[in-house]
Amino acid sequence: MSQPAIGLRLMTMADLDAILQLEHAVFGAEAWTRQMLAGELEQQPASRYYLIAEDDGGIAGYAGMLGAGWQGDVLTLAVATDRWGRGIGSALLRALLAEAVRRGCTEVFLEVRADNSRAQDLYRRHEFTEIGIRRGYYQPSGADALVMRRNLAAAATREQT
């Protein structure tokens, strides 16, 4: 059976209701609020970049990044659980990394729950490496976060050779 086609587009304020549902389904008590998401979108495109992944069933995922100066930060990435394993997370992450390069970032950082091996595997497949731990980072659970980094300058140099 073939996978449905995935399309990526910029997130808008009109997407907030659907994104909030996805946030709560994926992140539970640690989901971002409407005010947090709206605040992020107000900073797009100056320093933020938020994308929606859509398929035939509607919004399948979304991701956002802070990209200003030499450093980018993946702020969030979520895929609807019924669409895991279809490459949606990879498509979103690749698009964020491409935008980071376009903005002149040489490094991209992120935090990921220490107990979320699925997400960690995604990031490692895309050349992120663990550089530290933030104890009690996620609230209200108090879960630790792994801090990961990808050097975009090194990847660009490899691609040119």
Summary of the structure (lengths in Angstrom):
residues: 161
radius of gyration: 15.3
end to end distance: 38.2
largest distance: 46.3
contacts: 465
relative contact order: 0.14
helix: 39%
strand: 32%
